Amino acid sequence: MPALVVVGAQWGDEGKGKIVHFLGKGADWVVRYQGGDNAGHTVVFDGQKYALHLIPSGILQTGVKNIIGDGVVVNPRAFVDEIKMLGKRGIKVQGRLFLSLAAHVILPYHIYLDTLREEGGRGIGTTKKGIGPCYEDKVARIGIRVADYLDASSFRALVRLNLKVRAAELAKVKPLKEIEAEVFDGYEARRRFLARFAADTGLILDAARRKGARILLESAQGSMLDLDHGTYPFVTSSSPVAGGACVGAGVGPTTITGVMGVTKAYTTRVGLGPFPTEIEGSVARYLREVGKEYGVTTGRPRRIGWLDLPQLRAAIRMNGLTSFTMTKLDTLSGVHPIKVCVAYKLGKKRLTEFPVARRAQLDVEPVYESFPGFSGDLSGARKFGDLPLGARRYVLAVEKSLGVPIVVVSVGQSREQTIIRDAKRIWG
């Protein structure tokens, strides 16, 4: 049974949704294992664009079954809205989507807390979706899981308990009674809706594994936003790295047969935090506009930078990457020269690895190697040999420097705009 984890190898927004959708045609199950509706995966399918925030990208692939795992935090309102959106567009979800009973739920007071902190001087650039406060409750062991949400009496008691615990902060927003009323407004209808999808997904996944099913495990965000291994404190509240797939999906590490890292041909980041190769000016503006580098969830313009090899080496190490997909190669067309960070300078020291200390992450200066640019429309390329020579040399140089094969190259948003270089190495 092959089980492939697909992770973002940078700070998120690498194009994981498109790649999971593309690989999904060879999978039986697609599993989302962490994060919440702060994620934004854009997928172009049959000429239509879909923005998925919570539901796995495999839902767009006919016949593929999907799981929202234990490690995901689920806003019931967002869950209902996204399923209804898919239904209106002809995507059958019932019987193909299973929601873990152990996943925690995001409620209105989590969003109020997130917004209060972001706008009150304690912000790190979150999406204000309530993700962090919900994970806080989970760790503090006062969280509310889907199983609790479906039990009306337990849910009501737990909500009142949580509001008391959070009373000091929430009182700055509005009276607790009003927040409580907002939590329960429309609750019964949402409870019945979620009950149609709720299941013990760990058992379902184990049964599928024993039958030899192909399983694709999909992360949200990127490796450098990992709570333990990322640019702390400017990180998410969960573990997007490959190890997080075991915890968030409920599978053992021996289940995993391969880990694919998705990286852009350059680098982007949304929100605050260290970004050693960040650039401004005409090249940044060009890449932002051509690459449509605006957040799917928030619409915020993404910060732009050159490809960062020390950062990608950190991603290789923390995930145990067996392969790479490179996306947005087409966006670099017309840029001359193309720079790649091969090391950092920190004072008089030369570093080839991404530093851990926050001050060092902010103070390092990139050491660049320049490559000749390339021109032309790459979107029609279907074989590696169809690409301009400069583009091929760029991919091969990055691959050689990292020591991990780049097995897939993406040259556009649609599934068809994908080049497979080594199909045998995709699933590990």
C-alpha positions as a Python dict, from the first residue, in 0.01 Angstrom:
ca = {
    (1, 'M'): (0, 0, 0),
    (2, 'P'): (169, 323, -109),
    (3, 'A'): (103, 630, 108),
    (4, 'L'): (244, 960, -13),
    (5, 'V'): (261, 1277, 197),
    (6, 'V'): (252, 1603, -1),
    (7, 'V'): (394, 1895, 197),
    (8, 'G'): (465, 2258, 128),
    (9, 'A'): (842, 2302, 130),
    (10, 'Q'): (840, 2678, 187),
    (11, 'W'): (603, 2917, 373),
    (12, 'G'): (284, 2789, 211),
    (13, 'D'): (103, 2886, -111),
    (14, 'E'): (334, 2658, -313),
    (15, 'G'): (56, 2508, -525),
    (16, 'K'): (-9, 2194, -319),
    (17, 'G'): (-379, 2193, -408),
    (18, 'K'): (-310, 2164, -779),
    (19, 'I'): (-51, 1891, -724),
    (20, 'V'): (-275, 1689, -491),
    (21, 'H'): (-555, 1718, -744),
    (22, 'F'): (-318, 1605, -1021),
    (23, 'L'): (-184, 1309, -822),
    (24, 'G'): (-534, 1230, -694),
    (25, 'K'): (-621, 1051, -1017),
    (26, 'G'): (-384, 776, -901),
    (27, 'A'): (-512, 769, -542),
    (28, 'D'): (-802, 599, -368),
    (29, 'W'): (-806, 830, -65),
    (30, 'V'): (-695, 1189, -3),
    (31, 'V'): (-652, 1294, 360),
    (32, 'R'): (-615, 1646, 498),
    (33, 'Y'): (-427, 1614, 827),
    (34, 'Q'): (-385, 1960, 986),
    (35, 'G'): (-475, 2327, 972),
    (36, 'G'): (-819, 2469, 910),
    (37, 'D'): (-994, 2703, 671),
    (38, 'N'): (-697, 2938, 695),
    (39, 'A'): (-557, 2732, 407),
    (40, 'G'): (-637, 2826, 50),
    (41, 'H'): (-587, 2573, -230),
    (42, 'T'): (-666, 2692, -583),
    (43, 'V'): (-744, 2415, -831),
    (44, 'V'): (-840, 2457, -1196),
    (45, 'F'): (-1053, 2163, -1312),
    (46, 'D'): (-1238, 2131, -1644),
    (47, 'G'): (-1175, 2499, -1708),
    (48, 'Q'): (-1329, 2605, -1376),
    (49, 'K'): (-1142, 2751, -1080),
    (50, 'Y'): (-1211, 2616, -730),
    (51, 'A'): (-1084, 2774, -409),
    (52, 'L'): (-1081, 2507, -137),
    (53, 'H'): (-1009, 2603, 222),
    (54, 'L'): (-1104, 2301, 429),
    (55, 'I'): (-1207, 2008, 210),
    (56, 'P'): (-924, 1798, 57),
    (57, 'S'): (-834, 1873, -305),
    (58, 'G'): (-913, 1512, -395),
    (59, 'I'): (-1285, 1594, -377),
    (60, 'L'): (-1264, 1723, -735),
    (61, 'Q'): (-1138, 1386, -861),
    (62, 'T'): (-1421, 1149, -951),
    (63, 'G'): (-1422, 828, -746),
    (64, 'V'): (-1166, 944, -491),
    (65, 'K'): (-1272, 939, -124),
    (66, 'N'): (-1160, 1211, 116),
    (67, 'I'): (-1097, 1249, 487),
    (68, 'I'): (-1068, 1551, 712),
    (69, 'G'): (-847, 1406, 982),
    (70, 'D'): (-814, 1430, 1360),
    (71, 'G'): (-551, 1705, 1338),
    (72, 'V'): (-768, 1952, 1147),
    (73, 'V'): (-963, 2228, 1321),
    (74, 'V'): (-1305, 2265, 1160),
    (75, 'N'): (-1529, 2569, 1150),
    (76, 'P'): (-1877, 2412, 1110),
    (77, 'R'): (-2004, 2718, 924),
    (78, 'A'): (-1714, 2703, 678),
    (79, 'F'): (-1762, 2327, 639),
    (80, 'V'): (-2128, 2367, 547),
    (81, 'D'): (-2061, 2659, 312),
    (82, 'E'): (-1783, 2480, 122),
    (83, 'I'): (-1988, 2164, 71),
    (84, 'K'): (-2284, 2367, -52),
    (85, 'M'): (-2055, 2556, -291),
    (86, 'L'): (-1930, 2227, -435),
    (87, 'G'): (-2283, 2092, -464),
    (88, 'K'): (-2395, 2396, -662),
    (89, 'R'): (-2108, 2331, -903),
    (90, 'G'): (-2200, 1967, -956),
    (91, 'I'): (-1944, 1803, -727),
    (92, 'K'): (-2091, 1504, -540),
    (93, 'V'): (-1965, 1499, -182),
    (94, 'Q'): (-2192, 1263, 15),
    (95, 'G'): (-2031, 921, 53),
    (96, 'R'): (-1694, 1061, -59),
    (97, 'L'): (-1612, 1286, 236),
    (98, 'F'): (-1561, 1176, 597),
    (99, 'L'): (-1508, 1412, 890),
    (100, 'S'): (-1314, 1285, 1191),
    (101, 'L'): (-1511, 1268, 1514),
    (102, 'A'): (-1187, 1365, 1689),
    (103, 'A'): (-1129, 1689, 1494),
    (104, 'H'): (-1173, 2004, 1703),
    (105, 'V'): (-1428, 2269, 1610),
    (106, 'I'): (-1375, 2641, 1566),
    (107, 'L'): (-1651, 2854, 1717),
    (108, 'P'): (-1724, 3229, 1693),
    (109, 'Y'): (-1536, 3310, 2013),
    (110, 'H'): (-1216, 3164, 1866),
    (111, 'I'): (-1243, 3408, 1577),
    (112, 'Y'): (-1309, 3698, 1814),
    (113, 'L'): (-999, 3606, 2016),
    (114, 'D'): (-784, 3576, 1704),
    (115, 'T'): (-899, 3914, 1574),
    (116, 'L'): (-859, 4078, 1915),
    (117, 'R'): (-496, 3969, 1936),
    (118, 'E'): (-411, 4056, 1576),
    (119, 'E'): (-553, 4405, 1608),
    (120, 'G'): (-441, 4462, 1964),
    (121, 'G'): (-66, 4463, 1917),
    (122, 'R'): (-5, 4090, 1960),
    (123, 'G'): (-42, 3994, 1595),
    (124, 'I'): (182, 3778, 1379),
    (125, 'G'): (-14, 3819, 1057),
    (126, 'T'): (-272, 3541, 1094),
    (127, 'T'): (-581, 3503, 876),
    (128, 'K'): (-805, 3578, 1179),
    (129, 'K'): (-992, 3251, 1125),
    (130, 'G'): (-968, 3140, 1487),
    (131, 'I'): (-713, 2868, 1415),
    (132, 'G'): (-465, 2952, 1692),
    (133, 'P'): (-720, 2994, 1974),
    (134, 'C'): (-887, 2664, 1877),
    (135, 'Y'): (-554, 2479, 1892),
    (136, 'E'): (-486, 2653, 2226),
    (137, 'D'): (-806, 2502, 2365),
    (138, 'K'): (-703, 2163, 2230),
    (139, 'V'): (-368, 2175, 2409),
    (140, 'A'): (-529, 2313, 2727),
    (141, 'R'): (-766, 2014, 2716),
    (142, 'I'): (-1079, 2228, 2709),
    (143, 'G'): (-1136, 2193, 2335),
    (144, 'I'): (-1460, 2079, 2175),
    (145, 'R'): (-1439, 1796, 1922),
    (146, 'V'): (-1681, 1701, 1648),
    (147, 'A'): (-1808, 1416, 1864),
    (148, 'D'): (-1892, 1671, 2135),
    (149, 'Y'): (-2051, 1906, 1883),
    (150, 'L'): (-2290, 1631, 1775),
    (151, 'D'): (-2401, 1568, 2137),
    (152, 'A'): (-2622, 1871, 2204),
    (153, 'S'): (-2622, 1853, 2583),
    (154, 'S'): (-2244, 1803, 2608),
    (155, 'F'): (-2185, 2079, 2356),
    (156, 'R'): (-2392, 2335, 2544),
    (157, 'A'): (-2215, 2258, 2872),
    (158, 'L'): (-1870, 2276, 2713),
    (159, 'V'): (-1943, 2607, 2540),
    (160, 'R'): (-2051, 2767, 2867),
    (161, 'L'): (-1738, 2635, 3038),
    (162, 'N'): (-1515, 2772, 2763),
    (163, 'L'): (-1680, 3113, 2772),
    (164, 'K'): (-1611, 3135, 3145),
    (165, 'V'): (-1245, 3043, 3090),
    (166, 'R'): (-1211, 3308, 2818),
    (167, 'A'): (-1433, 3567, 2986),
    (168, 'A'): (-1159, 3822, 3063),
    (169, 'E'): (-1054, 3852, 2700),
    (170, 'L'): (-1395, 3811, 2540),
    (171, 'A'): (-1549, 4082, 2756),
    (172, 'K'): (-1344, 4329, 2552),
    (173, 'V'): (-1540, 4226, 2241),
    (174, 'K'): (-1902, 4201, 2353),
    (175, 'P'): (-2112, 4058, 2639),
    (176, 'L'): (-2072, 3683, 2688),
    (177, 'K'): (-2445, 3628, 2651),
    (178, 'E'): (-2433, 3773, 2299),
    (179, 'I'): (-2137, 3553, 2206),
    (180, 'E'): (-2316, 3247, 2347),
    (181, 'A'): (-2624, 3330, 2143),
    (182, 'E'): (-2409, 3360, 1832),
    (183, 'V'): (-2256, 3016, 1896),
    (184, 'F'): (-2599, 2852, 1916),
    (185, 'D'): (-2759, 3047, 1633),
    (186, 'G'): (-2831, 2787, 1363),
    (187, 'Y'): (-2654, 2519, 1567),
    (188, 'E'): (-2918, 2248, 1534),
    (189, 'A'): (-2921, 2260, 1154),
    (190, 'R'): (-2540, 2254, 1138),
    (191, 'R'): (-2526, 1969, 1388),
    (192, 'R'): (-2753, 1757, 1168),
    (193, 'F'): (-2550, 1852, 859),
    (194, 'L'): (-2215, 1754, 1014),
    (195, 'A'): (-2362, 1425, 1142),
    (196, 'R'): (-2399, 1308, 780),
    (197, 'F'): (-2021, 1315, 736),
    (198, 'A'): (-1883, 1241, 1084),
    (199, 'A'): (-1702, 909, 1132),
    (200, 'D'): (-1414, 734, 1307),
    (201, 'T'): (-1176, 815, 1023),
    (202, 'G'): (-882, 634, 1183),
    (203, 'L'): (-1069, 305, 1146),
    (204, 'I'): (-1175, 389, 790),
    (205, 'L'): (-820, 472, 690),
    (206, 'D'): (-678, 160, 853),
    (207, 'A'): (-929, -59, 670),
    (208, 'A'): (-838, 109, 342),
    (209, 'R'): (-468, 58, 410),
    (210, 'R'): (-518, -312, 483),
    (211, 'K'): (-696, -351, 148),
    (212, 'G'): (-398, -201, -34),
    (213, 'A'): (-552, 139, -113),
    (214, 'R'): (-338, 425, -240),
    (215, 'I'): (-346, 708, 15),
    (216, 'L'): (-246, 1069, -44),
    (217, 'L'): (-194, 1280, 268),
    (218, 'E'): (-229, 1654, 209),
    (219, 'S'): (-79, 1925, 428),
    (220, 'A'): (-191, 2283, 463),
    (221, 'Q'): (50, 2579, 495),
    (222, 'G'): (422, 2508, 457),
    (223, 'S'): (714, 2350, 640),
    (224, 'M'): (858, 2683, 749),
    (225, 'L'): (531, 2758, 929),
    (226, 'D'): (555, 2440, 1138),
    (227, 'L'): (504, 2509, 1508),
    (228, 'D'): (824, 2326, 1608),
    (229, 'H'): (1048, 2356, 1304),
    (230, 'G'): (942, 2682, 1138),
    (231, 'T'): (1030, 3049, 1186),
    (232, 'Y'): (886, 3064, 1539),
    (233, 'P'): (688, 3259, 1659),
    (234, 'F'): (575, 3352, 1308),
    (235, 'V'): (428, 3009, 1244),
    (236, 'T'): (96, 2828, 1234),
    (237, 'S'): (-45, 2635, 1531),
    (238, 'S'): (-2, 2282, 1395),
    (239, 'S'): (253, 2061, 1220),
    (240, 'P'): (242, 2081, 838),
    (241, 'V'): (557, 1867, 814),
    (242, 'A'): (538, 1503, 709),
    (243, 'G'): (554, 1381, 1069),
    (244, 'G'): (234, 1571, 1133),
    (245, 'A'): (57, 1342, 886),
    (246, 'C'): (93, 1048, 1123),
    (247, 'V'): (-53, 1238, 1418),
    (248, 'G'): (-317, 1430, 1224),
    (249, 'A'): (-443, 1136, 1017),
    (250, 'G'): (-398, 861, 1274),
    (251, 'V'): (-154, 643, 1080),
    (252, 'G'): (176, 498, 1195),
    (253, 'P'): (508, 618, 1048),
    (254, 'T'): (571, 282, 884),
    (255, 'T'): (267, 351, 665),
    (256, 'I'): (440, 635, 479),
    (257, 'T'): (621, 528, 160),
    (258, 'G'): (717, 868, 18),
    (259, 'V'): (721, 1241, 94),
    (260, 'M'): (694, 1498, -184),
    (261, 'G'): (785, 1859, -118),
    (262, 'V'): (619, 2127, -329),
    (263, 'T'): (827, 2439, -395),
    (264, 'K'): (780, 2735, -622),
    (265, 'A'): (1057, 2826, -863),
    (266, 'Y'): (1097, 3133, -641),
    (267, 'T'): (974, 3202, -286),
    (268, 'T'): (673, 3378, -133),
    (269, 'R'): (545, 3444, 215),
    (270, 'V'): (227, 3595, 360),
    (271, 'G'): (223, 3771, 695),
    (272, 'L'): (503, 3875, 925),
    (273, 'G'): (829, 3696, 997),
    (274, 'P'): (1180, 3632, 863),
    (275, 'F'): (1222, 3605, 486),
    (276, 'P'): (1595, 3613, 396),
    (277, 'T'): (1558, 3637, 16),
    (278, 'E'): (1273, 3890, 9),
    (279, 'I'): (1298, 4145, -272),
    (280, 'E'): (1112, 4461, -362),
    (281, 'G'): (1095, 4671, -674),
    (282, 'S'): (1011, 4593, -1035),
    (283, 'V'): (1101, 4220, -1032),
    (284, 'A'): (889, 4159, -721),
    (285, 'R'): (596, 4349, -874),
    (286, 'Y'): (633, 4154, -1199),
    (287, 'L'): (633, 3814, -1027),
    (288, 'R'): (341, 3913, -803),
    (289, 'E'): (124, 4019, -1096),
    (290, 'V'): (221, 3746, -1343),
    (291, 'G'): (207, 3477, -1074),
    (292, 'K'): (-116, 3617, -923),
    (293, 'E'): (53, 3618, -585),
    (294, 'Y'): (-238, 3717, -367),
    (295, 'G'): (-371, 3506, -80),
    (296, 'V'): (-662, 3274, -169),
    (297, 'T'): (-810, 3310, 181),
    (298, 'T'): (-735, 3676, 260),
    (299, 'G'): (-651, 3840, -73),
    (300, 'R'): (-336, 3986, 82),
    (301, 'P'): (-42, 4048, -155),
    (302, 'R'): (229, 3791, -96),
    (303, 'R'): (584, 3892, -20),
    (304, 'I'): (822, 3789, -300),
    (305, 'G'): (1176, 3653, -291),
    (306, 'W'): (1429, 3446, -483),
    (307, 'L'): (1456, 3070, -436),
    (308, 'D'): (1633, 2990, -108),
    (309, 'L'): (1838, 2668, -108),
    (310, 'P'): (1937, 2673, 263),
    (311, 'Q'): (1567, 2704, 347),
    (312, 'L'): (1480, 2414, 114),
    (313, 'R'): (1756, 2203, 272),
    (314, 'A'): (1584, 2258, 606),
    (315, 'A'): (1258, 2138, 449),
    (316, 'I'): (1432, 1828, 313),
    (317, 'R'): (1570, 1747, 655),
    (318, 'M'): (1254, 1807, 862),
    (319, 'N'): (1030, 1614, 621),
    (320, 'G'): (1260, 1341, 491),
    (321, 'L'): (1170, 1446, 137),
    (322, 'T'): (1203, 1179, -130),
    (323, 'S'): (1105, 1407, -420),
    (324, 'F'): (1015, 1760, -521),
    (325, 'T'): (756, 1924, -741),
    (326, 'M'): (854, 2266, -872),
    (327, 'T'): (563, 2499, -948),
    (328, 'K'): (538, 2844, -1109),
    (329, 'L'): (836, 2787, -1339),
    (330, 'D'): (633, 2964, -1608),
    (331, 'T'): (614, 3278, -1392),
    (332, 'L'): (992, 3322, -1413),
    (333, 'S'): (976, 3356, -1792),
    (334, 'G'): (1100, 3699, -1891),
    (335, 'V'): (1308, 3752, -1575),
    (336, 'H'): (1678, 3816, -1647),
    (337, 'P'): (1888, 3717, -1458),
    (338, 'I'): (1735, 3470, -1212),
    (339, 'K'): (1899, 3462, -871),
    (340, 'V'): (1917, 3169, -630),
    (341, 'C'): (2033, 3194, -269),
    (342, 'V'): (2302, 2930, -214),
    (343, 'A'): (2417, 3036, 134),
    (344, 'Y'): (2390, 3314, 393),
    (345, 'K'): (2631, 3558, 549),
    (346, 'L'): (2593, 3621, 920),
    (347, 'G'): (2860, 3867, 1024),
    (348, 'K'): (3183, 3706, 909),
    (349, 'K'): (3034, 3357, 896),
    (350, 'R'): (2904, 3178, 589),
    (351, 'L'): (2604, 2955, 659),
    (352, 'T'): (2473, 2684, 427),
    (353, 'E'): (2186, 2584, 657),
    (354, 'F'): (1882, 2778, 777),
    (355, 'P'): (1949, 2911, 1131),
    (356, 'V'): (1727, 2834, 1431),
    (357, 'A'): (1763, 3155, 1634),
    (358, 'R'): (1509, 3425, 1548),
    (359, 'R'): (1771, 3704, 1548),
    (360, 'A'): (1990, 3509, 1307),
    (361, 'Q'): (1690, 3441, 1080),
    (362, 'L'): (1632, 3816, 1059),
    (363, 'D'): (1998, 3918, 1025),
    (364, 'V'): (2133, 3674, 765),
    (365, 'E'): (2219, 3814, 424),
    (366, 'P'): (2166, 3592, 118),
    (367, 'V'): (2458, 3487, -99),
    (368, 'Y'): (2332, 3459, -455),
    (369, 'E'): (2426, 3270, -766),
    (370, 'S'): (2282, 3410, -1090),
    (371, 'F'): (2138, 3209, -1378),
    (372, 'P'): (2057, 3329, -1729),
    (373, 'G'): (1685, 3389, -1768),
    (374, 'F'): (1458, 3241, -2032),
    (375, 'S'): (1167, 3367, -2236),
    (376, 'G'): (853, 3241, -2403),
    (377, 'D'): (520, 3092, -2302),
    (378, 'L'): (584, 2774, -2102),
    (379, 'S'): (219, 2689, -2040),
    (380, 'G'): (194, 2456, -2339),
    (381, 'A'): (495, 2243, -2244),
    (382, 'R'): (405, 1881, -2165),
    (383, 'K'): (752, 1725, -2170),
    (384, 'F'): (1068, 1845, -2001),
    (385, 'G'): (1231, 1877, -2343),
    (386, 'D'): (959, 2122, -2448),
    (387, 'L'): (1093, 2381, -2203),
    (388, 'P'): (1347, 2646, -2308),
    (389, 'L'): (1707, 2544, -2248),
    (390, 'G'): (1749, 2808, -1976),
    (391, 'A'): (1446, 2674, -1788),
    (392, 'R'): (1573, 2317, -1807),
    (393, 'R'): (1917, 2420, -1684),
    (394, 'Y'): (1761, 2609, -1395),
    (395, 'V'): (1560, 2306, -1279),
    (396, 'L'): (1858, 2073, -1314),
    (397, 'A'): (2088, 2310, -1123),
    (398, 'V'): (1845, 2335, -832),
    (399, 'E'): (1798, 1957, -832),
    (400, 'K'): (2174, 1899, -825),
    (401, 'S'): (2227, 2146, -540),
    (402, 'L'): (1953, 1994, -325),
    (403, 'G'): (2028, 1629, -396),
    (404, 'V'): (1657, 1540, -420),
    (405, 'P'): (1493, 1469, -758),
    (406, 'I'): (1247, 1721, -901),
    (407, 'V'): (1003, 1467, -1044),
    (408, 'V'): (721, 1703, -1143),
    (409, 'V'): (729, 2053, -1294),
    (410, 'S'): (418, 2272, -1310),
    (411, 'V'): (381, 2537, -1580),
    (412, 'G'): (27, 2660, -1510),
    (413, 'Q'): (-276, 2632, -1284),
    (414, 'S'): (-463, 2358, -1467),
    (415, 'R'): (-397, 1989, -1417),
    (416, 'E'): (-295, 1953, -1782),
    (417, 'Q'): (-14, 2205, -1742),
    (418, 'T'): (207, 1954, -1562),
    (419, 'I'): (528, 1782, -1668),
    (420, 'I'): (619, 1445, -1518),
    (421, 'R'): (994, 1386, -1524),
    (422, 'D'): (1006, 1059, -1328),
    (423, 'A'): (672, 888, -1259),
    (424, 'K'): (835, 591, -1085),
    (425, 'R'): (972, 809, -804),
    (426, 'I'): (651, 994, -718),
    (427, 'W'): (500, 747, -472),
    (428, 'G'): (831, 649, -313),
}
